[in-house]
Each structure stands twice: as C-alpha cells, then as structure tokens.
Amino acid sequence: MPKPIVCLSLALCQFAEVFRPCFTRRQWKYFVIVLLGLIECEDGERSAAC
C-alpha cells in the first residue's frame, strides 16, 4: 500500500499522525484528502471552491 501524500512532508506527517487514532481507516483517507485540499487552497490561487 503506497504512503499517503501527506507523509511526503515530515512535519505534516507528524502533525497528521496525532489525529490518526480519532479516525477509522476509511475516515483517515478522507481526512488526508480534506487536509491536502485545505493546504492547496491556502498555497495556490483562491478559487470559488475554496
């Protein structure tokens, strides 16, 4: 199983891992997707979706 993209940054991985016990495996997948989406919205140009 490949590592989630969130683990490519050590600091972000350490931050996210604190919350892992709060989620089931399926919920964790969606948490990571939402977290990465929020980061994209903050780093890139603002769009209507953000």
C-alpha beads as a LAMMPS data file, in Angstrom:
LAMMPS data file: protein, C-alpha beads

50 atoms
49 bonds

1 atom types
1 bond types

-500.0 500.0 xlo xhi
-500.0 500.0 ylo yhi
-500.0 500.0 zlo zhi

Masses

1 110.0

Atoms # bond

1 1 1 0.000 0.000 0.000
2 1 1 1.520 3.353 -1.023
3 1 1 2.039 6.042 1.579
4 1 1 -0.433 8.922 1.517
5 1 1 0.934 12.134 0.027
6 1 1 0.629 13.734 3.459
7 1 1 3.639 11.632 4.524
8 1 1 5.933 13.265 1.972
9 1 1 6.441 16.185 4.362
10 1 1 7.845 15.037 7.709
11 1 1 6.355 17.961 9.655
12 1 1 2.906 17.481 8.103
13 1 1 3.073 13.735 8.633
14 1 1 3.915 14.186 12.324
15 1 1 1.065 16.674 12.728
16 1 1 -1.480 14.450 10.997
17 1 1 -0.409 11.305 12.862
18 1 1 -1.549 12.903 16.138
19 1 1 -5.117 12.634 14.854
20 1 1 -4.911 9.120 13.345
21 1 1 -6.409 7.362 16.433
22 1 1 -9.510 9.555 16.068
23 1 1 -10.428 8.015 12.702
24 1 1 -11.233 4.651 11.191
25 1 1 -9.085 3.643 8.215
26 1 1 -11.728 4.917 5.773
27 1 1 -12.211 8.187 7.650
28 1 1 -8.442 8.710 7.774
29 1 1 -8.286 8.555 3.966
30 1 1 -10.865 11.324 3.667
31 1 1 -9.250 13.365 6.444
32 1 1 -5.984 13.338 4.485
33 1 1 -7.791 14.348 1.277
34 1 1 -9.537 17.256 3.016
35 1 1 -6.316 18.339 4.745
36 1 1 -4.434 18.391 1.455
37 1 1 -7.294 20.296 -0.191
38 1 1 -7.161 22.948 2.504
39 1 1 -3.409 23.287 2.067
40 1 1 -3.829 23.642 -1.697
41 1 1 -6.400 26.392 -1.201
42 1 1 -4.067 28.279 1.107
43 1 1 -0.963 27.886 -1.096
44 1 1 -2.449 28.467 -4.518
45 1 1 -4.769 30.997 -6.014
46 1 1 -8.136 31.261 -4.370
47 1 1 -10.894 29.676 -6.379
48 1 1 -14.649 29.528 -5.986
49 1 1 -14.316 26.063 -4.416
50 1 1 -12.130 27.365 -1.605

Bonds

1 1 1 2
2 1 2 3
3 1 3 4
4 1 4 5
5 1 5 6
6 1 6 7
7 1 7 8
8 1 8 9
9 1 9 10
10 1 10 11
11 1 11 12
12 1 12 13
13 1 13 14
14 1 14 15
15 1 15 16
16 1 16 17
17 1 17 18
18 1 18 19
19 1 19 20
20 1 20 21
21 1 21 22
22 1 22 23
23 1 23 24
24 1 24 25
25 1 25 26
26 1 26 27
27 1 27 28
28 1 28 29
29 1 29 30
30 1 30 31
31 1 31 32
32 1 32 33
33 1 33 34
34 1 34 35
35 1 35 36
36 1 36 37
37 1 37 38
38 1 38 39
39 1 39 40
40 1 40 41
41 1 41 42
42 1 42 43
43 1 43 44
44 1 44 45
45 1 45 46
46 1 46 47
47 1 47 48
48 1 48 49
49 1 49 50
